Amino acid sequence: MYSEYGSAYRNLFLNHWWWRAREEAIVGVLRERFRPRPGARILDVGCGDGLFFDRLREFGEAEGIEPAEYLVDPLGPHRSRITIAPFDESFQPRRRYDLILMLDVLEHLDAPVQALRHAISLLEPHGLLLITVPAFNLIWTNHDRINQHRTRYTKASFRRIAEDAGIQILLARYLFFWLFPVKLAARAKESLLRAAPQVPQVPARAINRFLFLLSRGEEKLSHVLPLPLGSSLLVMGSIPPQICDLC
């Protein structure tokens, strides 16, 4: 992630329609699929400054791991629950987790299968893994460049790395269908004008609200009419039953 993007991240996460809509979609899926036991433990991989921790309180006690130290406020309210370190085999907590989140993390990694295998190794036998990633390389834009993405995923390409990592996919759903043609047009425009990457801004209040409501309405519709594509992919997975039996 470019440093100038990182410095704008807090404001974008808290106020931009895309982050707000994604958060509501994630919380909605957790309410549908995750039944936390008392004292449930949650790990947010790539948690930044723990900006999602307050919403996760509904489901358990959240902690996080973040490799980019500059994203973590040393005086932030959640600092004591954030480990600043790479998410690899060197991260060995004392207990397993009931829920692990990897929200727009895997697209940054050169070795996503290893990261998924490590995540699965940290789950309780019946724990859940919730992942979001950008979807479809066809809509690769300057947004991917400024975020230093390696790739974007489809359901098929994600299923391949999930199988390699030993993950059972329970749910795979595209988000932001309406944004797909917008990003396709943006890619064409950027190619024509040779535009340089720019840090996104929060739109004017009325526009920001409208795009949030549009995205939320579409996400609710997707429960009835599954979307064939989108600009993001949400996946929920678990340890396969035959492996669970050996845990």
C-alpha positions as CSV (number, residue, x, y, z in Angstrom):
1,M,0.0,0.0,0.0
2,Y,1.4,3.4,-0.9
3,S,2.2,5.5,2.1
4,E,0.0,8.3,1.0
5,Y,-2.9,5.9,0.7
6,G,-2.1,4.5,4.1
7,S,-2.3,8.0,5.6
8,A,-5.8,8.5,4.1
9,Y,-7.0,5.0,5.1
10,R,-8.6,5.9,8.5
11,N,-10.8,8.6,6.9
12,L,-11.7,6.3,4.0
13,F,-12.6,3.4,6.3
14,L,-14.7,5.5,8.6
15,N,-16.5,7.6,5.9
16,H,-16.3,6.3,2.3
17,W,-19.4,4.6,1.0
18,W,-17.4,1.5,-0.2
19,W,-15.9,0.7,3.2
20,R,-19.2,1.4,5.0
21,A,-21.1,-0.9,2.6
22,R,-18.5,-3.7,2.7
23,E,-18.6,-3.6,6.5
24,E,-22.4,-3.9,6.6
25,A,-22.2,-6.9,4.2
26,I,-19.6,-8.6,6.3
27,V,-21.6,-8.1,9.5
28,G,-24.7,-9.4,7.8
29,V,-23.0,-12.6,6.8
30,L,-21.6,-13.1,10.3
31,R,-25.0,-12.7,11.7
32,E,-26.3,-15.3,9.3
33,R,-23.5,-17.8,9.6
34,F,-21.5,-17.4,12.7
35,R,-22.9,-18.5,16.1
36,P,-20.3,-17.5,18.6
37,R,-19.8,-19.4,21.8
38,P,-19.2,-17.6,25.1
39,G,-15.7,-16.1,25.1
40,A,-15.3,-16.5,21.3
41,R,-11.9,-15.3,20.0
42,I,-11.6,-13.4,16.7
43,L,-8.5,-12.6,14.7
44,D,-8.5,-9.8,12.2
45,V,-5.5,-10.3,9.8
46,G,-4.3,-7.1,8.3
47,C,-6.3,-5.2,10.8
48,G,-4.6,-1.8,10.4
49,D,-5.5,0.3,13.5
50,G,-8.3,-2.1,14.6
51,L,-11.0,0.1,13.1
52,F,-13.3,-3.0,12.7
53,F,-12.9,-4.2,16.3
54,D,-15.9,-2.3,17.7
55,R,-18.3,-3.9,15.3
56,L,-16.7,-7.3,16.0
57,R,-17.6,-7.0,19.7
58,E,-21.0,-8.3,18.8
59,F,-19.4,-11.7,18.0
60,G,-16.6,-12.0,20.4
61,E,-13.3,-10.6,21.6
62,A,-11.2,-9.3,18.7
63,E,-7.5,-9.0,18.3
64,G,-5.4,-8.4,15.2
65,I,-2.2,-8.7,13.4
66,E,-0.8,-6.0,11.1
67,P,2.5,-6.1,9.2
68,A,2.6,-2.4,8.4
69,E,3.5,-0.6,11.6
70,Y,2.8,2.9,10.2
71,L,-1.0,1.9,10.0
72,V,-1.1,1.4,13.8
73,D,-1.5,4.3,16.1
74,P,0.8,3.7,19.1
75,L,-1.7,5.5,21.3
76,G,-4.8,4.0,19.7
77,P,-7.6,2.4,21.9
78,H,-6.9,-1.0,20.5
79,R,-3.1,-1.0,20.4
80,S,-2.7,-3.6,23.1
81,R,-4.6,-6.1,21.1
82,I,-2.7,-5.6,17.8
83,T,0.5,-7.6,17.0
84,I,2.7,-5.8,14.6
85,A,4.3,-8.7,12.6
86,P,4.1,-10.6,9.3
87,F,1.3,-13.1,9.2
88,D,3.4,-16.2,8.8
89,E,4.4,-19.3,10.7
90,S,6.3,-17.1,13.2
91,F,2.9,-15.9,14.5
92,Q,1.9,-18.6,17.0
93,P,-0.7,-17.5,19.5
94,R,-1.3,-19.6,22.6
95,R,-5.0,-20.4,21.7
96,R,-6.9,-21.0,18.5
97,Y,-9.6,-18.7,17.1
98,D,-13.3,-19.2,16.5
99,L,-13.3,-16.7,13.6
100,I,-10.5,-15.4,11.4
101,L,-11.0,-12.4,9.1
102,M,-8.8,-11.7,6.1
103,L,-10.4,-8.6,4.6
104,D,-8.8,-7.5,1.4
105,V,-5.5,-9.1,2.4
106,L,-4.8,-12.0,0.0
107,E,-4.5,-9.8,-3.1
108,H,-1.4,-8.2,-1.5
109,L,0.5,-11.5,-1.0
110,D,2.9,-13.4,-3.2
111,A,2.0,-16.6,-1.4
112,P,-1.7,-16.6,-0.6
113,V,-2.0,-20.4,-0.3
114,Q,0.6,-20.4,2.6
115,A,-1.3,-17.6,4.3
116,L,-4.6,-19.5,4.0
117,R,-2.9,-22.7,5.4
118,H,-1.6,-20.8,8.3
119,A,-5.0,-19.2,9.0
120,I,-6.6,-22.7,9.0
121,S,-4.0,-23.9,11.4
122,L,-5.0,-21.2,13.8
123,L,-8.8,-22.1,13.7
124,E,-10.7,-24.0,16.3
125,P,-12.0,-27.3,14.7
126,H,-15.4,-25.8,13.9
127,G,-14.2,-22.2,13.4
128,L,-14.8,-20.0,10.4
129,L,-12.7,-18.0,8.0
130,L,-14.2,-15.0,6.3
131,I,-12.3,-13.4,3.4
132,T,-12.9,-10.6,1.0
133,V,-10.8,-9.9,-2.1
134,P,-11.1,-7.7,-5.2
135,A,-12.7,-9.6,-8.1
136,F,-11.9,-10.0,-11.8
137,N,-8.6,-8.9,-13.4
138,L,-10.7,-7.5,-16.2
139,I,-11.4,-4.5,-14.1
140,W,-7.8,-3.9,-13.0
141,T,-7.4,-0.1,-12.5
142,N,-5.0,2.4,-10.9
143,H,-6.8,1.5,-7.6
144,D,-5.0,-1.9,-7.8
145,R,-1.7,-0.2,-8.6
146,I,-1.8,2.2,-5.7
147,N,-2.8,-0.6,-3.3
148,Q,0.1,-2.8,-4.7
149,H,-2.3,-5.7,-5.5
150,R,-0.8,-8.8,-7.1
151,T,-4.1,-10.0,-8.6
152,R,-7.9,-10.0,-8.4
153,Y,-9.9,-13.2,-8.0
154,T,-12.9,-14.9,-9.4
155,K,-14.9,-17.7,-7.6
156,A,-13.1,-20.2,-9.8
157,S,-9.6,-18.9,-9.2
158,F,-10.2,-18.5,-5.4
159,R,-11.6,-22.1,-5.2
160,R,-8.3,-23.3,-6.6
161,I,-6.2,-21.7,-3.9
162,A,-8.7,-22.7,-1.3
163,E,-8.4,-26.3,-2.4
164,D,-4.6,-26.1,-2.3
165,A,-4.8,-24.6,1.2
166,G,-7.2,-27.3,2.5
167,I,-10.2,-25.0,3.0
168,Q,-13.9,-26.1,2.6
169,I,-15.8,-23.2,1.0
170,L,-19.2,-22.7,2.6
171,L,-20.2,-19.4,0.9
172,A,-18.9,-17.5,-2.1
173,R,-20.7,-14.3,-3.1
174,Y,-19.9,-11.4,-5.4
175,L,-20.4,-7.8,-4.1
176,F,-20.8,-4.5,-5.9
177,F,-22.2,-5.7,-9.2
178,W,-23.1,-2.2,-10.2
179,L,-19.5,-1.1,-9.8
180,F,-18.2,-3.6,-12.3
181,P,-19.1,-1.6,-15.5
182,V,-18.0,1.6,-13.7
183,K,-14.5,0.1,-13.1
184,L,-14.4,-1.3,-16.6
185,A,-15.0,2.2,-18.0
186,A,-12.4,3.6,-15.6
187,R,-9.9,1.1,-16.9
188,A,-10.5,2.2,-20.4
189,K,-10.2,5.8,-19.5
190,E,-7.0,5.3,-17.6
191,S,-5.5,3.4,-20.5
192,L,-6.5,6.1,-23.0
193,L,-5.3,9.0,-20.9
194,R,-2.3,7.2,-19.2
195,A,-3.6,8.5,-15.9
196,A,-1.4,8.2,-12.8
197,P,-2.7,6.6,-9.7
198,Q,-4.4,8.9,-7.2
199,V,-5.5,8.4,-3.6
200,P,-9.4,8.1,-3.5
201,Q,-11.4,10.8,-1.8
202,V,-14.7,10.6,0.1
203,P,-17.4,11.9,-2.2
204,A,-19.7,14.8,-1.3
205,R,-22.2,13.8,1.4
206,A,-25.2,13.3,-0.8
207,I,-23.3,11.2,-3.4
208,N,-21.6,9.2,-0.7
209,R,-25.0,8.4,0.9
210,F,-26.6,7.5,-2.4
211,L,-23.8,5.1,-3.4
212,F,-23.9,3.5,0.1
213,L,-27.7,2.9,-0.2
214,L,-27.3,1.6,-3.8
215,S,-24.7,-0.9,-2.6
216,R,-26.7,-2.0,0.4
217,G,-29.9,-2.4,-1.7
218,E,-28.0,-4.5,-4.2
219,E,-26.4,-6.7,-1.5
220,K,-29.8,-7.4,0.0
221,L,-31.1,-8.3,-3.5
222,S,-28.2,-10.7,-4.0
223,H,-29.8,-13.0,-1.3
224,V,-32.7,-13.6,-3.7
225,L,-30.9,-13.2,-7.0
226,P,-27.2,-14.2,-6.9
227,L,-25.0,-11.8,-8.7
228,P,-22.9,-13.3,-11.6
229,L,-20.1,-10.9,-11.1
230,G,-19.0,-7.9,-9.0
231,S,-15.9,-5.9,-8.1
232,S,-15.4,-7.8,-4.9
233,L,-15.7,-11.4,-3.7
234,L,-16.7,-12.5,-0.2
235,V,-15.9,-16.1,0.8
236,M,-16.6,-18.0,4.0
237,G,-14.7,-21.2,4.7
238,S,-13.9,-23.8,7.3
239,I,-11.7,-26.8,8.0
240,P,-13.0,-29.7,6.0
241,P,-15.0,-32.2,8.1
242,Q,-12.5,-35.1,7.6
243,I,-9.7,-32.9,8.9
244,C,-11.9,-31.6,11.8
245,D,-12.4,-35.2,13.0
246,L,-8.6,-35.4,13.5
247,C,-8.3,-32.1,15.3
